[in-house]
Amino acid sequence: MLGLNKNSSPRIASNLRWAAPPQCQIHSTKPIKMVASTENGAKSKLKFLVYGRTGWIGGEIGRLCEAQGISYEYGKGRLENRSQLMEDVETVRPTHVFNAAGVTGRPNVDWCESHKVETIRTNVVGTINLADVCRENGLILINYATGCIFEYDDAHPLGSGIGFKEEDTPNFAGSFYSKTKAMVEDLLKNFENVCTLRVRMPISGDLSNPRNFITKIARYDKVVNIPNSMTILDELLPISIEMAKRNLTGIWNFTNPGVVSHNEILEMYRDYIDPSYTWKNFTLEEQAKVIVAARSNNEMDASKLKQEFPELLSIKESLIKYVFEPNRKVSRG
């Protein structure tokens, strides 16, 4: 048992030869407000330990670190192996840890329905393990989580503009994947060193990536048409690095403000990239017949993130700037 609660005092592991640098140590159980500076060349003092090397987000974090001149290394340990994680921390001596590892299922979350133990091992046990190792060593953990733990309800009706906030309790349990994610988010609330980023339906300008939400739906025979909050990685992943620099913690809805529907995205795809592209819609009831697990549809309230980063674009503005304009093949009429 971890034996941790909100009143537990953080401990720096005495059996390690290294402890976190003073600028990123946790000194109290109050909300963490670290003093690591990013001025006067302090960028070179940052060192990130990143988990999820073979994943989409993990790979992008590495590329962003290289572009910004931030020292980083990928973790070698498996999340469920505590001794391996401790060895990574001791060897790398990071100032911050990023977790982009996890089980989402291939080709989709339906895989998790028939691989429940494997899903629990990584998404729950592994994530909690990493959070605890980071806490023991006075390190903030930037954890890429999911916002697919909510669905429209009477208090948050579709089309109302009322989004789920960070403090809302998850109400979607239609897939085992979402169940594990909601479970681990609830547990992580007890770790004052964790920054939980609720990612939804991630999109990037790389339309060749099969994990890209646009690439996925553009290849489907039929799609539903429901407004959803989504995450434009090209804009938001650099923000997650800035959040680490600011030592931000707690839960954050990590989506662009507003919603966009499947049809609106595919209309942009047609208008910017392929004028001959066509698609067909079907209902949620029809969709349910061809998938194993239900899918989450919701609107997230991104006002907290927008307040911290006022330059954050709305979902439709971000789609045009980061995805469709860079990939434009149709000349402006």
Backbone torsions as a table, in degrees:
resi	resn	phi	psi	omega
1	MET	NA	145.4	-179.6
2	LEU	-72.2	-33.8	178.5
3	GLY	65.9	31.3	-177.6
4	LEU	-109.9	147.1	170.0
5	ASN	-147.0	179.5	-174.5
6	LYS	-63.3	-21.3	-177.6
7	ASN	-97.1	-0.1	179.9
8	SER	-69.2	136.8	177.2
9	SER	-83.7	133.4	-179.6
10	PRO	-60.4	145.1	-179.6
11	ARG	-125.1	136.9	173.7
12	ILE	-91.9	124.1	-174.4
13	ALA	-59.4	118.8	-175.7
14	SER	-79.0	-15.8	-177.8
15	ASN	-89.2	0.2	175.7
16	LEU	-93.6	151.2	179.9
17	ARG	-80.5	-7.2	-177.3
18	TRP	-131.2	146.5	172.4
19	ALA	-127.2	156.1	-177.2
20	ALA	-57.9	144.6	177.3
21	PRO	-57.0	151.9	-176.4
22	PRO	-53.8	-34.5	-174.8
23	GLN	-70.5	-11.2	-179.2
24	CYS	-130.4	21.9	175.5
25	GLN	-85.5	152.1	175.9
26	ILE	-95.2	125.8	-175.1
27	HIS	-113.3	-5.2	-179.9
28	SER	-154.7	171.2	178.4
29	THR	-90.4	0.5	175.2
30	LYS	-72.4	164.0	178.4
31	PRO	-50.3	131.3	-173.4
32	ILE	-67.1	129.2	175.2
33	LYS	-135.5	85.0	-174.4
34	MET	-81.7	166.9	-171.4
35	VAL	-119.5	23.7	178.2
36	ALA	-63.3	124.3	-177.6
37	SER	-92.7	149.4	174.9
38	THR	-113.8	15.0	-178.9
39	GLU	-102.8	166.3	175.7
40	ASN	54.1	46.0	175.9
41	GLY	76.3	11.4	-177.5
42	ALA	-69.5	-11.0	177.9
43	LYS	-55.1	-34.7	-178.4
44	SER	-70.4	-15.7	179.7
45	LYS	-82.7	-17.1	178.9
46	LEU	-73.8	142.5	172.2
47	LYS	-147.4	120.9	-175.1
48	PHE	-102.5	137.9	170.7
49	LEU	-105.5	118.3	-171.4
50	VAL	-116.2	130.9	174.4
51	TYR	-108.9	137.4	-177.9
52	GLY	111.2	37.6	-174.9
53	ARG	-56.8	-40.5	-176.3
54	THR	-86.6	-3.0	-179.7
55	GLY	-88.9	169.0	-177.9
56	TRP	-63.7	-56.1	-176.9
57	ILE	-68.1	-41.3	178.8
58	GLY	-59.4	-42.3	177.5
59	GLY	-64.1	-39.5	179.6
60	GLU	-67.5	-36.3	177.9
61	ILE	-61.5	-41.9	177.0
62	GLY	-59.8	-44.1	-179.8
63	ARG	-66.1	-37.2	178.1
64	LEU	-66.9	-39.3	177.5
65	CYS	-61.4	-43.3	178.5
66	GLU	-62.2	-41.8	-179.4
67	ALA	-65.9	-33.1	-178.3
68	GLN	-93.7	0.0	180.0
69	GLY	71.1	28.7	179.4
70	ILE	-95.6	129.4	177.9
71	SER	-69.5	136.1	179.6
72	TYR	-153.8	158.6	172.1
73	GLU	-143.3	149.1	175.8
74	TYR	-86.2	140.0	177.6
75	GLY	-68.3	141.0	178.9
76	LYS	-95.8	-23.0	-176.3
77	GLY	-77.7	156.0	172.7
78	ARG	-84.0	141.9	-174.0
79	LEU	-58.4	-32.9	-177.3
80	GLU	-81.1	-4.2	-178.5
81	ASN	-105.5	98.7	-173.9
82	ARG	-60.7	-42.7	-177.7
83	SER	-63.3	-35.5	177.8
84	GLN	-68.3	-38.4	177.5
85	LEU	-65.0	-41.9	178.8
86	MET	-63.2	-37.6	177.7
87	GLU	-66.3	-39.5	176.7
88	ASP	-59.3	-47.1	-178.4
89	VAL	-63.2	-42.9	-179.3
90	GLU	-66.0	-38.4	-177.0
91	THR	-76.1	-44.9	-175.2
92	VAL	-80.0	-34.8	-176.8
93	ARG	55.4	59.0	-175.8
94	PRO	-78.3	163.2	170.1
95	THR	-95.1	-25.1	179.1
96	HIS	-146.9	154.6	177.9
97	VAL	-122.1	137.8	178.6
98	PHE	-117.3	130.9	177.0
99	ASN	-114.5	105.1	174.8
100	ALA	-115.1	16.0	178.2
101	ALA	-90.9	154.8	178.7
102	GLY	159.4	167.1	-180.0
103	VAL	-101.7	117.2	174.6
104	THR	-111.2	-16.9	179.6
105	GLY	95.8	142.3	175.1
106	ARG	-126.2	129.0	4.0
107	PRO	-80.4	-9.8	179.9
108	ASN	-155.4	-173.2	-173.7
109	VAL	-67.4	-12.0	177.1
110	ASP	-59.0	-28.8	178.9
111	TRP	-56.7	-36.7	-176.8
112	CYS	-65.2	-25.0	-179.3
113	GLU	-64.7	-29.1	-179.0
114	SER	-108.8	5.5	178.3
115	HIS	-135.5	57.0	-171.8
116	LYS	-69.0	-41.2	-179.3
117	VAL	-64.5	-43.5	178.7
118	GLU	-62.2	-38.0	179.5
119	THR	-65.9	-44.0	177.9
120	ILE	-62.9	-42.9	-175.5
121	ARG	-56.9	-42.7	-178.0
122	THR	-88.9	-51.0	-171.9
123	ASN	-71.9	-29.0	-178.7
124	VAL	-108.0	-65.6	-176.9
125	VAL	-59.8	-48.5	-176.8
126	GLY	-63.2	-44.6	-178.0
127	THR	-65.8	-43.5	178.1
128	ILE	-64.1	-39.7	178.3
129	ASN	-58.1	-48.1	-179.6
130	LEU	-65.1	-41.4	178.8
131	ALA	-60.4	-40.5	-178.4
132	ASP	-70.9	-40.6	176.8
133	VAL	-62.3	-41.5	177.8
134	CYS	-62.8	-42.4	-179.6
135	ARG	-64.0	-41.2	179.0
136	GLU	-61.5	-24.1	-177.1
137	ASN	-111.1	16.1	175.2
138	GLY	65.8	34.3	-175.5
139	LEU	-115.3	139.7	173.0
140	ILE	-79.3	138.1	176.6
141	LEU	-110.8	119.4	172.5
142	ILE	-90.1	110.8	-172.9
143	ASN	-112.0	114.7	178.1
144	TYR	-79.2	108.8	-175.7
145	ALA	-109.3	-149.8	-179.2
146	THR	-141.1	150.4	172.7
147	GLY	-98.5	4.8	179.4
148	CYS	-82.0	46.3	178.0
149	ILE	-123.6	14.0	178.6
150	PHE	-132.7	156.9	171.0
151	GLU	-144.0	151.9	178.8
152	TYR	-50.5	138.4	177.3
153	ASP	-143.4	-172.1	-176.2
154	ASP	-62.5	-31.9	179.8
155	ALA	-84.6	-16.0	179.7
156	HIS	-135.6	69.2	-174.3
157	PRO	-69.9	148.2	175.4
158	LEU	-57.9	131.1	177.7
159	GLY	84.6	-0.3	-176.2
160	SER	-83.9	-20.9	-174.8
161	GLY	80.8	4.0	178.0
162	ILE	-93.8	108.9	-176.5
163	GLY	-98.3	160.0	175.3
164	PHE	-72.3	137.1	-178.8
165	LYS	-99.9	171.5	-176.6
166	GLU	-60.2	-33.1	-176.1
167	GLU	-86.9	-3.9	-179.6
168	ASP	-71.1	147.3	179.1
169	THR	-84.2	130.5	179.1
170	PRO	-52.8	139.8	-178.3
171	ASN	-125.4	8.0	-179.5
172	PHE	-112.9	123.6	178.3
173	ALA	-134.4	32.8	-176.2
174	GLY	-75.3	-15.8	177.7
175	SER	-131.5	150.8	178.7
176	PHE	-65.7	-35.5	175.9
177	TYR	-55.0	-50.5	-179.3
178	SER	-64.8	-34.7	176.9
179	LYS	-59.8	-45.1	-178.8
180	THR	-67.3	-36.2	-178.9
181	LYS	-69.6	-39.5	176.6
182	ALA	-66.2	-38.5	180.0
183	MET	-62.9	-48.1	-176.8
184	VAL	-70.8	-32.7	177.2
185	GLU	-63.0	-41.3	178.9
186	ASP	-62.7	-40.9	179.3
187	LEU	-67.9	-38.8	-177.1
188	LEU	-67.7	-16.9	176.5
189	LYS	-59.4	-23.4	-179.3
190	ASN	-81.5	-7.7	-179.8
191	PHE	-103.8	108.3	-176.1
192	GLU	-73.6	-3.7	-179.3
193	ASN	-99.2	4.8	-173.8
194	VAL	-105.0	135.0	172.8
195	CYS	-109.1	108.0	-176.5
196	THR	-96.0	120.5	-178.0
197	LEU	-109.3	112.6	-179.0
198	ARG	-82.9	96.5	178.8
199	VAL	-85.2	145.5	176.9
200	ARG	-138.1	131.2	173.1
201	MET	42.7	61.1	-171.9
202	PRO	-60.8	141.1	-177.6
203	ILE	-133.4	144.7	172.2
204	SER	-142.1	174.4	178.7
205	GLY	-74.8	-8.1	178.0
206	ASP	-85.8	92.5	-176.3
207	LEU	-80.4	1.1	175.0
208	SER	-90.1	-10.2	-178.1
209	ASN	-77.1	121.1	-177.3
210	PRO	-66.9	-15.7	178.9
211	ARG	-85.2	-12.5	-179.8
212	ASN	-65.2	128.5	-177.6
213	PHE	-56.7	-39.7	179.8
214	ILE	-65.2	-44.3	178.9
215	THR	-60.4	-39.7	179.1
216	LYS	-60.8	-56.8	-172.8
217	ILE	-71.4	-25.9	178.4
218	ALA	-68.1	-20.5	-179.3
219	ARG	-97.3	-8.2	-179.8
220	TYR	-74.4	149.5	175.0
221	ASP	-69.3	-40.5	179.0
222	LYS	-138.6	150.2	178.2
223	VAL	-133.7	150.9	169.9
224	VAL	-77.2	170.2	-179.6
225	ASN	-132.9	88.1	-175.1
226	ILE	-132.8	131.0	176.4
227	PRO	-64.3	135.5	-179.7
228	ASN	-142.4	153.8	168.0
229	SER	-79.3	142.4	-177.2
230	MET	-141.3	166.6	-175.9
231	THR	-117.9	117.3	174.8
232	ILE	-89.5	104.7	-172.7
233	LEU	-62.1	-35.4	-178.5
234	ASP	-58.5	-32.0	178.8
235	GLU	-92.1	-38.5	-170.0
236	LEU	-88.8	-28.9	178.8
237	LEU	-64.3	-40.9	173.4
238	PRO	-60.3	-33.0	177.0
239	ILE	-65.9	-36.6	179.5
240	SER	-64.6	-33.8	175.6
241	ILE	-68.4	-38.7	176.8
242	GLU	-66.2	-34.1	176.7
243	MET	-63.6	-37.4	176.2
244	ALA	-64.9	-43.0	179.4
245	LYS	-61.0	-33.9	179.6
246	ARG	-86.8	-2.2	179.7
247	ASN	57.1	43.1	179.4
248	LEU	-80.4	143.4	179.0
249	THR	-134.0	-179.7	-178.9
250	GLY	92.6	-173.9	-178.9
251	ILE	-93.0	137.2	179.2
252	TRP	-134.5	130.7	169.8
253	ASN	-73.9	108.8	-170.4
254	PHE	-98.8	62.0	-179.9
255	THR	-132.6	160.0	171.9
256	ASN	-73.0	147.6	179.9
257	PRO	-60.9	144.1	177.2
258	GLY	90.8	-175.7	-179.7
259	VAL	-132.2	161.8	174.6
260	VAL	-145.4	143.2	-177.8
261	SER	-94.1	165.1	177.1
262	HIS	-57.7	-46.3	-178.8
263	ASN	-63.4	-39.5	179.0
264	GLU	-62.5	-39.1	177.9
265	ILE	-67.0	-44.9	-178.7
266	LEU	-69.8	-28.0	172.9
267	GLU	-65.6	-41.1	175.4
268	MET	-63.3	-42.3	178.8
269	TYR	-58.4	-44.9	178.5
270	ARG	-64.6	-45.4	-174.4
271	ASP	-72.8	-30.2	-176.7
272	TYR	-99.1	-29.5	-168.2
273	ILE	-120.1	-48.8	-173.4
274	ASP	-140.1	95.5	-177.6
275	PRO	-61.4	-20.0	-178.8
276	SER	-89.1	-2.9	-175.2
277	TYR	-69.3	134.8	175.6
278	THR	-133.0	161.7	178.7
279	TRP	-153.1	166.1	178.4
280	LYS	-125.0	148.0	176.8
281	ASN	-101.5	156.6	167.4
282	PHE	-144.3	167.7	-173.5
283	THR	-84.6	167.9	175.1
284	LEU	-61.0	-35.8	179.1
285	GLU	-65.5	-40.4	177.6
286	GLU	-69.7	-37.8	178.2
287	GLN	-62.3	-40.2	-176.7
288	ALA	-59.4	-23.1	-178.6
289	LYS	-77.5	-16.0	-175.6
290	VAL	-116.5	5.3	175.9
291	ILE	-125.6	159.5	-179.4
292	VAL	-87.5	-47.8	-177.6
293	ALA	-109.3	145.9	177.4
294	ALA	-65.7	158.5	179.3
295	ARG	-111.5	146.9	-179.9
296	SER	-84.1	136.7	172.6
297	ASN	-132.1	125.4	-177.8
298	ASN	-163.3	170.2	170.5
299	GLU	-116.5	129.5	178.3
300	MET	-100.4	140.8	176.1
301	ASP	-84.1	110.7	-176.3
302	ALA	-98.5	18.7	-175.2
303	SER	-65.3	-32.9	178.6
304	LYS	-63.8	-45.4	179.2
305	LEU	-67.9	-39.3	179.4
306	LYS	-64.1	-36.8	178.5
307	GLN	-66.2	-38.2	179.3
308	GLU	-75.3	-33.2	-178.9
309	PHE	-129.6	82.4	-174.4
310	PRO	-60.0	-21.6	-178.9
311	GLU	-76.9	-6.6	-177.2
312	LEU	-58.7	127.2	-178.3
313	LEU	-83.1	155.9	172.8
314	SER	-67.5	162.7	-175.5
315	ILE	-58.6	-43.0	-177.2
316	LYS	-71.6	-38.3	176.0
317	GLU	-64.1	-41.7	-178.7
318	SER	-67.7	-38.2	177.1
319	LEU	-58.8	-44.7	-178.9
320	ILE	-67.8	-46.6	-175.4
321	LYS	-67.8	-45.0	-170.7
322	TYR	-98.8	-18.2	-175.4
323	VAL	-116.8	-59.0	-169.7
324	PHE	-82.4	-39.0	176.2
325	GLU	-63.6	-45.7	178.8
326	PRO	-63.7	-24.6	-178.5
327	ASN	-104.9	11.1	-175.4
328	ARG	-58.0	129.2	174.2
329	LYS	-119.1	-15.8	179.2
330	VAL	-94.3	124.5	-178.8
331	SER	-65.7	150.4	179.5
332	ARG	-67.7	128.1	-177.4
333	GLY	-81.8	NA	NA
